[in-house]
Amino acid sequence: MITFQYLSQLKLKTFLFSGISMKGYKLQTSPCEIPANQDKIIKEHFGLASDGNSKISIAHMTAPSGWSEPYQTPDFDEFTLVISGKKQIIIDDKKIILEVGQSIKVFKNSRVQYSNPFSKPCKYISICTPAFSPKTANRE
């Protein structure tokens, strides 16, 4: 079991990685739940918060109806794959609606805002390279 600390919203959090690490692979059996606003659920499988990996973060997210984040200009590329529901993404004033089975890569240094203005929750996978951190998200 690996113990590490992660700075989230100005609070130091301690998490435990309870996955299985064997020669040739690392099995994640209990992703790290990251505190988020507006009832959003973030379960990071690999990344800074879950196992200290700074190169990539992979998270399963659930954004409730009405959820939104402030604009940001991240220092990482972010890939999103929608599993259920819909997700709205505004990139440099262009509005994009992702639906089930659709994906997008938002390039680092792009001004972007993520939201779910729809009536149903949106479940999606988010992958960031390098790994997501609140500091490198550069939120407005």
Contacts in CASP RR format, 6 or more apart in sequence:
PFRMAT RR
TARGET T0000
AUTHOR 0000-0000-0000
METHOD contacts of the structure
MODEL  1
MITFQYLSQLKLKTFLFSGISMKGYKLQTSPCEIPANQDKIIKEHFGLAS
DGNSKISIAHMTAPSGWSEPYQTPDFDEFTLVISGKKQIIIDDKKIILEV
GQSIKVFKNSRVQYSNPFSKPCKYISICTPAFSPKTANRE
1 16 0 8 1.000
1 17 0 8 1.000
1 18 0 8 1.000
1 19 0 8 1.000
2 16 0 8 1.000
2 17 0 8 1.000
2 51 0 8 1.000
3 14 0 8 1.000
3 15 0 8 1.000
3 16 0 8 1.000
3 17 0 8 1.000
4 14 0 8 1.000
4 15 0 8 1.000
4 17 0 8 1.000
4 51 0 8 1.000
4 52 0 8 1.000
5 12 0 8 1.000
5 13 0 8 1.000
5 14 0 8 1.000
5 15 0 8 1.000
6 12 0 8 1.000
6 13 0 8 1.000
6 14 0 8 1.000
6 15 0 8 1.000
6 48 0 8 1.000
6 49 0 8 1.000
7 13 0 8 1.000
7 134 0 8 1.000
7 135 0 8 1.000
8 34 0 8 1.000
8 35 0 8 1.000
8 49 0 8 1.000
8 134 0 8 1.000
9 35 0 8 1.000
9 134 0 8 1.000
11 35 0 8 1.000
13 35 0 8 1.000
13 49 0 8 1.000
15 32 0 8 1.000
15 49 0 8 1.000
15 50 0 8 1.000
17 32 0 8 1.000
17 50 0 8 1.000
17 51 0 8 1.000
18 29 0 8 1.000
18 30 0 8 1.000
19 26 0 8 1.000
19 27 0 8 1.000
19 28 0 8 1.000
19 29 0 8 1.000
19 30 0 8 1.000
20 26 0 8 1.000
20 27 0 8 1.000
20 29 0 8 1.000
21 27 0 8 1.000
26 46 0 8 1.000
26 51 0 8 1.000
28 45 0 8 1.000
28 46 0 8 1.000
28 50 0 8 1.000
28 51 0 8 1.000
31 43 0 8 1.000
31 44 0 8 1.000
31 45 0 8 1.000
31 50 0 8 1.000
31 59 0 8 1.000
31 60 0 8 1.000
32 43 0 8 1.000
32 44 0 8 1.000
32 49 0 8 1.000
32 50 0 8 1.000
33 41 0 8 1.000
33 42 0 8 1.000
33 43 0 8 1.000
34 42 0 8 1.000
34 43 0 8 1.000
34 44 0 8 1.000
34 49 0 8 1.000
34 59 0 8 1.000
36 42 0 8 1.000
38 64 0 8 1.000
38 66 0 8 1.000
38 67 0 8 1.000
38 68 0 8 1.000
39 64 0 8 1.000
39 67 0 8 1.000
40 61 0 8 1.000
40 62 0 8 1.000
40 63 0 8 1.000
40 64 0 8 1.000
40 67 0 8 1.000
41 61 0 8 1.000
41 62 0 8 1.000
42 59 0 8 1.000
42 61 0 8 1.000
43 59 0 8 1.000
43 60 0 8 1.000
43 61 0 8 1.000
44 50 0 8 1.000
44 57 0 8 1.000
44 58 0 8 1.000
44 59 0 8 1.000
45 58 0 8 1.000
45 59 0 8 1.000
45 60 0 8 1.000
46 53 0 8 1.000
46 56 0 8 1.000
46 57 0 8 1.000
46 58 0 8 1.000
47 53 0 8 1.000
47 54 0 8 1.000
47 56 0 8 1.000
47 57 0 8 1.000
47 58 0 8 1.000
47 131 0 8 1.000
47 132 0 8 1.000
48 54 0 8 1.000
48 57 0 8 1.000
48 131 0 8 1.000
48 132 0 8 1.000
48 133 0 8 1.000
49 57 0 8 1.000
50 57 0 8 1.000
52 131 0 8 1.000
53 131 0 8 1.000
54 130 0 8 1.000
54 131 0 8 1.000
55 129 0 8 1.000
55 130 0 8 1.000
55 131 0 8 1.000
56 127 0 8 1.000
56 128 0 8 1.000
56 129 0 8 1.000
56 130 0 8 1.000
56 131 0 8 1.000
57 126 0 8 1.000
57 127 0 8 1.000
57 128 0 8 1.000
57 131 0 8 1.000
57 132 0 8 1.000
58 125 0 8 1.000
58 126 0 8 1.000
58 127 0 8 1.000
59 125 0 8 1.000
59 126 0 8 1.000
59 127 0 8 1.000
59 132 0 8 1.000
60 123 0 8 1.000
60 124 0 8 1.000
60 125 0 8 1.000
61 123 0 8 1.000
61 124 0 8 1.000
61 125 0 8 1.000
61 126 0 8 1.000
62 121 0 8 1.000
62 122 0 8 1.000
62 123 0 8 1.000
63 87 0 8 1.000
63 114 0 8 1.000
63 115 0 8 1.000
63 116 0 8 1.000
63 121 0 8 1.000
63 122 0 8 1.000
63 124 0 8 1.000
64 116 0 8 1.000
64 121 0 8 1.000
65 116 0 8 1.000
65 118 0 8 1.000
65 119 0 8 1.000
65 120 0 8 1.000
65 121 0 8 1.000
66 115 0 8 1.000
66 116 0 8 1.000
66 117 0 8 1.000
66 118 0 8 1.000
67 115 0 8 1.000
67 116 0 8 1.000
68 113 0 8 1.000
68 114 0 8 1.000
68 115 0 8 1.000
68 116 0 8 1.000
68 117 0 8 1.000
69 113 0 8 1.000
69 114 0 8 1.000
69 115 0 8 1.000
69 139 0 8 1.000
70 113 0 8 1.000
70 139 0 8 1.000
70 140 0 8 1.000
71 90 0 8 1.000
71 111 0 8 1.000
71 112 0 8 1.000
71 113 0 8 1.000
71 139 0 8 1.000
71 140 0 8 1.000
72 111 0 8 1.000
72 112 0 8 1.000
72 113 0 8 1.000
72 137 0 8 1.000
72 138 0 8 1.000
72 139 0 8 1.000
72 140 0 8 1.000
73 109 0 8 1.000
73 110 0 8 1.000
73 111 0 8 1.000
73 112 0 8 1.000
73 138 0 8 1.000
73 140 0 8 1.000
74 106 0 8 1.000
74 108 0 8 1.000
74 109 0 8 1.000
74 110 0 8 1.000
74 112 0 8 1.000
74 128 0 8 1.000
74 132 0 8 1.000
74 136 0 8 1.000
74 137 0 8 1.000
74 138 0 8 1.000
75 108 0 8 1.000
75 109 0 8 1.000
75 130 0 8 1.000
75 136 0 8 1.000
75 137 0 8 1.000
75 138 0 8 1.000
76 108 0 8 1.000
76 128 0 8 1.000
76 129 0 8 1.000
76 130 0 8 1.000
76 131 0 8 1.000
76 132 0 8 1.000
76 136 0 8 1.000
77 105 0 8 1.000
77 106 0 8 1.000
77 107 0 8 1.000
77 108 0 8 1.000
77 128 0 8 1.000
77 129 0 8 1.000
78 105 0 8 1.000
78 106 0 8 1.000
78 112 0 8 1.000
78 126 0 8 1.000
78 127 0 8 1.000
78 128 0 8 1.000
78 132 0 8 1.000
79 103 0 8 1.000
79 104 0 8 1.000
79 105 0 8 1.000
79 106 0 8 1.000
79 126 0 8 1.000
79 127 0 8 1.000
79 128 0 8 1.000
79 129 0 8 1.000
80 87 0 8 1.000
80 89 0 8 1.000
80 98 0 8 1.000
80 103 0 8 1.000
80 104 0 8 1.000
80 106 0 8 1.000
80 124 0 8 1.000
80 125 0 8 1.000
80 126 0 8 1.000
81 101 0 8 1.000
81 102 0 8 1.000
81 103 0 8 1.000
81 124 0 8 1.000
81 125 0 8 1.000
82 98 0 8 1.000
82 99 0 8 1.000
82 100 0 8 1.000
82 101 0 8 1.000
82 102 0 8 1.000
82 103 0 8 1.000
82 122 0 8 1.000
82 123 0 8 1.000
82 124 0 8 1.000
83 100 0 8 1.000
83 101 0 8 1.000
83 123 0 8 1.000
83 124 0 8 1.000
83 125 0 8 1.000
84 100 0 8 1.000
84 120 0 8 1.000
84 121 0 8 1.000
84 122 0 8 1.000
84 123 0 8 1.000
85 99 0 8 1.000
85 100 0 8 1.000
85 118 0 8 1.000
85 120 0 8 1.000
85 121 0 8 1.000
85 122 0 8 1.000
85 123 0 8 1.000
86 97 0 8 1.000
86 98 0 8 1.000
86 99 0 8 1.000
86 100 0 8 1.000
86 116 0 8 1.000
86 118 0 8 1.000
86 120 0 8 1.000
86 122 0 8 1.000
87 97 0 8 1.000
87 98 0 8 1.000
87 114 0 8 1.000
87 115 0 8 1.000
87 116 0 8 1.000
87 122 0 8 1.000
87 124 0 8 1.000
88 95 0 8 1.000
88 96 0 8 1.000
88 97 0 8 1.000
88 98 0 8 1.000
88 114 0 8 1.000
88 115 0 8 1.000
88 116 0 8 1.000
88 117 0 8 1.000
88 118 0 8 1.000
89 95 0 8 1.000
89 96 0 8 1.000
89 97 0 8 1.000
89 98 0 8 1.000
89 104 0 8 1.000
89 106 0 8 1.000
89 112 0 8 1.000
89 113 0 8 1.000
89 114 0 8 1.000
89 115 0 8 1.000
90 96 0 8 1.000
90 112 0 8 1.000
90 113 0 8 1.000
90 115 0 8 1.000
91 106 0 8 1.000
91 110 0 8 1.000
91 111 0 8 1.000
91 112 0 8 1.000
92 110 0 8 1.000
92 111 0 8 1.000
92 112 0 8 1.000
96 104 0 8 1.000
98 104 0 8 1.000
98 124 0 8 1.000
106 112 0 8 1.000
116 122 0 8 1.000
126 132 0 8 1.000
130 136 0 8 1.000
END
